[in-house]
Amino acid sequence: MSSLLNRTSHRIVARWVAEEDRERGDVPGWVLVTLMTAGLVLLIWGFAGPALSGIFNDAVSRVSGEIGG
């Protein structure tokens, strides 16, 4: 009986440790994805920023009633 209890407890502990390792994830991979996403946002913002600012200023001018060219 004690051998059955011993094997069962070892299986439970082994399964718990395996699930804990699986939940840990790939931290360096997530850091890389985050840094690459931030880099892409900055790159796109650098190209599109002036155009988006112009669109925003034009929209605000139209809403506020200013007549512009």
N, CA, C and O atoms as a GROMACS GRO file, in nm:
protein
  276
    1MET      N    1   0.083  -0.120   0.000
    1MET     CA    2   0.000   0.000   0.000
    1MET      C    3   0.087   0.126   0.000
    1MET      O    4   0.057   0.222  -0.070
    2SER      N    5   0.194   0.124   0.079
    2SER     CA    6   0.279   0.243   0.084
    2SER      C    7   0.351   0.264  -0.048
    2SER      O    8   0.379   0.378  -0.084
    3SER      N    9   0.381   0.157  -0.122
    3SER     CA   10   0.445   0.172  -0.252
    3SER      C   11   0.349   0.236  -0.352
    3SER      O   12   0.392   0.318  -0.434
    4LEU      N   13   0.222   0.202  -0.347
    4LEU     CA   14   0.122   0.264  -0.433
    4LEU      C   15   0.107   0.412  -0.402
    4LEU      O   16   0.099   0.495  -0.492
    5LEU      N   17   0.105   0.444  -0.273
    5LEU     CA   18   0.095   0.584  -0.231
    5LEU      C   19   0.218   0.662  -0.273
    5LEU      O   20   0.208   0.777  -0.315
    6ASN      N   21   0.333   0.600  -0.263
    6ASN     CA   22   0.458   0.664  -0.301
    6ASN      C   23   0.461   0.692  -0.451
    6ASN      O   24   0.497   0.803  -0.492
    7ARG      N   25   0.423   0.594  -0.533
    7ARG     CA   26   0.420   0.614  -0.679
    7ARG      C   27   0.320   0.721  -0.718
    7ARG      O   28   0.347   0.804  -0.804
    8THR      N   29   0.204   0.720  -0.654
    8THR     CA   30   0.101   0.819  -0.684
    8THR      C   31   0.148   0.959  -0.650
    8THR      O   32   0.128   1.053  -0.727
    9SER      N   33   0.210   0.973  -0.535
    9SER     CA   34   0.258   1.106  -0.497
    9SER      C   35   0.367   1.154  -0.590
    9SER      O   36   0.373   1.273  -0.622
   10HIS      N   37   0.454   1.063  -0.636
   10HIS     CA   38   0.558   1.103  -0.732
   10HIS      C   39   0.496   1.146  -0.865
   10HIS      O   40   0.543   1.242  -0.927
   11ARG      N   41   0.394   1.076  -0.909
   11ARG     CA   42   0.326   1.113  -1.034
   11ARG      C   43   0.261   1.250  -1.022
   11ARG      O   44   0.268   1.331  -1.115
   12ILE      N   45   0.198   1.276  -0.909
   12ILE     CA   46   0.131   1.405  -0.890
   12ILE      C   47   0.234   1.518  -0.890
   12ILE      O   48   0.213   1.622  -0.953
   13VAL      N   49   0.343   1.497  -0.820
   13VAL     CA   50   0.447   1.600  -0.814
   13VAL      C   51   0.509   1.621  -0.952
   13VAL      O   52   0.532   1.734  -0.993
   14ALA      N   53   0.535   1.512  -1.025
   14ALA     CA   54   0.593   1.523  -1.158
   14ALA      C   55   0.500   1.597  -1.253
   14ALA      O   56   0.544   1.680  -1.333
   15ARG      N   57   0.371   1.568  -1.246
   15ARG     CA   58   0.274   1.637  -1.331
   15ARG      C   59   0.266   1.785  -1.296
   15ARG      O   60   0.256   1.870  -1.384
   16TRP      N   61   0.271   1.815  -1.166
   16TRP     CA   62   0.264   1.954  -1.121
   16TRP      C   63   0.385   2.032  -1.168
   16TRP      O   64   0.372   2.146  -1.213
   17VAL      N   65   0.504   1.972  -1.159
   17VAL     CA   66   0.627   2.038  -1.205
   17VAL      C   67   0.623   2.058  -1.355
   17VAL      O   68   0.664   2.163  -1.404
   18ALA      N   69   0.574   1.959  -1.430
   18ALA     CA   70   0.566   1.971  -1.576
   18ALA      C   71   0.470   2.082  -1.615
   18ALA      O   72   0.500   2.158  -1.708
   19GLU      N   73   0.356   2.096  -1.547
   19GLU     CA   74   0.262   2.202  -1.579
   19GLU      C   75   0.320   2.338  -1.543
   19GLU      O   76   0.296   2.436  -1.614
   20GLU      N   77   0.396   2.345  -1.435
   20GLU     CA   78   0.457   2.472  -1.396
   20GLU      C   79   0.558   2.517  -1.501
   20GLU      O   80   0.562   2.635  -1.535
   21ASP      N   81   0.639   2.426  -1.553
   21ASP     CA   82   0.736   2.460  -1.656
   21ASP      C   83   0.667   2.501  -1.786
   21ASP      O   84   0.715   2.590  -1.855
   22ARG      N   85   0.556   2.436  -1.818
   22ARG     CA   86   0.485   2.469  -1.941
   22ARG      C   87   0.424   2.609  -1.934
   22ARG      O   88   0.417   2.677  -2.036
   23GLU      N   89   0.382   2.652  -1.816
   23GLU     CA   90   0.320   2.783  -1.800
   23GLU      C   91   0.423   2.896  -1.798
   23GLU      O   92   0.386   3.013  -1.808
   24ARG      N   93   0.548   2.862  -1.786
   24ARG     CA   94   0.651   2.965  -1.774
   24ARG      C   95   0.664   3.046  -1.902
   24ARG      O   96   0.680   3.168  -1.896
   25GLY      N   97   0.656   2.982  -2.015
   25GLY     CA   98   0.660   3.052  -2.142
   25GLY      C   99   0.802   3.079  -2.189
   25GLY      O  100   0.900   3.037  -2.126
   26ASP      N  101   0.811   3.149  -2.298
   26ASP     CA  102   0.939   3.180  -2.361
   26ASP      C  103   0.966   3.329  -2.343
   26ASP      O  104   0.931   3.409  -2.429
   27VAL      N  105   1.028   3.365  -2.231
   27VAL     CA  106   1.048   3.506  -2.198
   27VAL      C  107   1.136   3.577  -2.301
   27VAL      O  108   1.097   3.685  -2.346
   28PRO      N  109   1.250   3.524  -2.341
   28PRO     CA  110   1.330   3.596  -2.441
   28PRO      C  111   1.254   3.617  -2.573
   28PRO      O  112   1.272   3.719  -2.638
   29GLY      N  113   1.171   3.521  -2.610
   29GLY     CA  114   1.092   3.537  -2.732
   29GLY      C  115   0.993   3.651  -2.721
   29GLY      O  116   0.977   3.729  -2.815
   30TRP      N  117   0.927   3.662  -2.606
   30TRP     CA  118   0.831   3.771  -2.587
   30TRP      C  119   0.901   3.906  -2.582
   30TRP      O  120   0.847   4.005  -2.631
   31VAL      N  121   1.020   3.911  -2.524
   31VAL     CA  122   1.095   4.036  -2.521
   31VAL      C  123   1.132   4.078  -2.662
   31VAL      O  124   1.121   4.195  -2.698
   32LEU      N  125   1.175   3.983  -2.743
   32LEU     CA  126   1.210   4.012  -2.882
   32LEU      C  127   1.089   4.060  -2.960
   32LEU      O  128   1.099   4.157  -3.036
   33VAL      N  129   0.976   3.995  -2.944
   33VAL     CA  130   0.854   4.036  -3.014
   33VAL      C  131   0.815   4.178  -2.972
   33VAL      O  132   0.777   4.260  -3.056
   34THR      N  133   0.824   4.208  -2.843
   34THR     CA  134   0.788   4.341  -2.794
   34THR      C  135   0.881   4.447  -2.850
   34THR      O  136   0.834   4.552  -2.894
   35LEU      N  137   1.011   4.422  -2.850
   35LEU     CA  138   1.107   4.520  -2.904
   35LEU      C  139   1.089   4.539  -3.054
   35LEU      O  140   1.099   4.652  -3.103
   36MET      N  141   1.063   4.432  -3.127
   36MET     CA  142   1.042   4.444  -3.272
   36MET      C  143   0.914   4.522  -3.302
   36MET      O  144   0.911   4.602  -3.395
   37THR      N  145   0.810   4.500  -3.223
   37THR     CA  146   0.685   4.574  -3.243
   37THR      C  147   0.706   4.722  -3.216
   37THR      O  148   0.658   4.807  -3.291
   38ALA      N  149   0.777   4.753  -3.109
   38ALA     CA  150   0.805   4.894  -3.077
   38ALA      C  151   0.888   4.958  -3.188
   38ALA      O  152   0.864   5.073  -3.225
   39GLY      N  153   0.984   4.885  -3.242
   39GLY     CA  154   1.064   4.938  -3.352
   39GLY      C  155   0.981   4.964  -3.477
   39GLY      O  156   0.998   5.066  -3.543
   40LEU      N  157   0.890   4.873  -3.509
   40LEU     CA  158   0.803   4.893  -3.624
   40LEU      C  159   0.711   5.013  -3.605
   40LEU      O  160   0.688   5.089  -3.698
   41VAL      N  161   0.658   5.029  -3.485
   41VAL     CA  162   0.571   5.144  -3.457
   41VAL      C  163   0.648   5.274  -3.476
   41VAL      O  164   0.597   5.367  -3.538
   42LEU      N  165   0.770   5.280  -3.425
   42LEU     CA  166   0.850   5.401  -3.440
   42LEU      C  167   0.884   5.429  -3.586
   42LEU      O  168   0.882   5.544  -3.630
   43LEU      N  169   0.915   5.324  -3.661
   43LEU     CA  170   0.948   5.340  -3.802
   43LEU      C  171   0.827   5.391  -3.881
   43LEU      O  172   0.839   5.485  -3.959
   44ILE      N  173   0.711   5.328  -3.860
   44ILE     CA  174   0.590   5.371  -3.931
   44ILE      C  175   0.551   5.511  -3.889
   44ILE      O  176   0.510   5.592  -3.973
   45TRP      N  177   0.562   5.542  -3.760
   45TRP     CA  178   0.528   5.674  -3.710
   45TRP      C  179   0.619   5.781  -3.774
   45TRP      O  180   0.574   5.892  -3.804
   46GLY      N  181   0.745   5.746  -3.793
   46GLY     CA  182   0.838   5.841  -3.855
   46GLY      C  183   0.796   5.878  -3.996
   46GLY      O  184   0.808   5.994  -4.037
   47PHE      N  185   0.747   5.781  -4.071
   47PHE     CA  186   0.704   5.808  -4.208
   47PHE      C  187   0.565   5.871  -4.213
   47PHE      O  188   0.542   5.963  -4.291
   48ALA      N  189   0.474   5.823  -4.132
   48ALA     CA  190   0.333   5.865  -4.141
   48ALA      C  191   0.300   5.981  -4.047
   48ALA      O  192   0.194   6.041  -4.060
   49GLY      N  193   0.388   6.014  -3.954
   49GLY     CA  194   0.360   6.117  -3.854
   49GLY      C  195   0.321   6.252  -3.913
   49GLY      O  196   0.217   6.306  -3.876
   50PRO      N  197   0.400   6.306  -4.004
   50PRO     CA  198   0.364   6.436  -4.062
   50PRO      C  199   0.229   6.433  -4.136
   50PRO      O  200   0.151   6.528  -4.124
   51ALA      N  201   0.202   6.327  -4.209
   51ALA     CA  202   0.074   6.318  -4.281
   51ALA      C  203  -0.042   6.308  -4.182
   51ALA      O  204  -0.146   6.370  -4.202
   52LEU      N  205  -0.025   6.229  -4.077
   52LEU     CA  206  -0.131   6.216  -3.978
   52LEU      C  207  -0.153   6.347  -3.902
   52LEU      O  208  -0.267   6.380  -3.868
   53SER      N  209  -0.047   6.420  -3.876
   53SER     CA  210  -0.061   6.550  -3.811
   53SER      C  211  -0.138   6.648  -3.899
   53SER      O  212  -0.223   6.724  -3.852
   54GLY      N  213  -0.109   6.644  -4.029
   54GLY     CA  214  -0.182   6.730  -4.122
   54GLY      C  215  -0.330   6.695  -4.128
   54GLY      O  216  -0.415   6.784  -4.129
   55ILE      N  217  -0.360   6.567  -4.132
   55ILE     CA  218  -0.500   6.523  -4.135
   55ILE      C  219  -0.571   6.565  -4.007
   55ILE      O  220  -0.685   6.613  -4.011
   56PHE      N  221  -0.505   6.547  -3.894
   56PHE     CA  222  -0.565   6.585  -3.766
   56PHE      C  223  -0.588   6.736  -3.759
   56PHE      O  224  -0.697   6.779  -3.720
   57ASN      N  225  -0.490   6.814  -3.795
   57ASN     CA  226  -0.506   6.961  -3.791
   57ASN      C  227  -0.616   7.008  -3.884
   57ASN      O  228  -0.692   7.098  -3.851
   58ASP      N  229  -0.625   6.946  -4.002
   58ASP     CA  230  -0.731   6.981  -4.097
   58ASP      C  231  -0.868   6.948  -4.040
   58ASP      O  232  -0.962   7.026  -4.053
   59ALA      N  233  -0.880   6.832  -3.976
   59ALA     CA  234  -1.009   6.792  -3.918
   59ALA      C  235  -1.047   6.886  -3.804
   59ALA      O  236  -1.163   6.925  -3.794
   60VAL      N  237  -0.954   6.922  -3.720
   60VAL     CA  238  -0.983   7.014  -3.609
   60VAL      C  239  -1.022   7.150  -3.662
   60VAL      O  240  -1.112   7.214  -3.609
   61SER      N  241  -0.955   7.195  -3.767
   61SER     CA  242  -0.990   7.325  -3.826
   61SER      C  243  -1.131   7.324  -3.882
   61SER      O  244  -1.205   7.422  -3.867
   62ARG      N  245  -1.170   7.216  -3.947
   62ARG     CA  246  -1.305   7.208  -4.003
   62ARG      C  247  -1.412   7.203  -3.894
   62ARG      O  248  -1.519   7.262  -3.908
   63VAL      N  249  -1.383   7.132  -3.785
   63VAL     CA  250  -1.481   7.122  -3.677
   63VAL      C  251  -1.493   7.254  -3.605
   63VAL      O  252  -1.603   7.293  -3.565
   64SER      N  253  -1.383   7.324  -3.587
   64SER     CA  254  -1.387   7.451  -3.513
   64SER      C  255  -1.440   7.566  -3.598
   64SER      O  256  -1.463   7.674  -3.545
   65GLY      N  257  -1.459   7.546  -3.728
   65GLY     CA  258  -1.519   7.647  -3.813
   65GLY      C  259  -1.420   7.733  -3.890
   65GLY      O  260  -1.460   7.825  -3.960
   66GLU      N  261  -1.294   7.705  -3.878
   66GLU     CA  262  -1.196   7.783  -3.951
   66GLU      C  263  -1.198   7.739  -4.098
   66GLU      O  264  -1.218   7.622  -4.129
   67ILE      N  265  -1.178   7.833  -4.184
   67ILE     CA  266  -1.175   7.802  -4.326
   67ILE      C  267  -1.029   7.806  -4.369
   67ILE      O  268  -0.961   7.908  -4.357
   68GLY      N  269  -0.982   7.694  -4.418
   68GLY     CA  270  -0.842   7.684  -4.457
   68GLY      C  271  -0.829   7.633  -4.598
   68GLY      O  272  -0.927   7.591  -4.660
   69GLY      N  273  -0.707   7.636  -4.646
   69GLY     CA  274  -0.683   7.594  -4.782
   69GLY      C  275  -0.647   7.456  -4.787
   69GLY      O  276  -0.623   7.402  -4.895
   0.00000   0.00000   0.00000
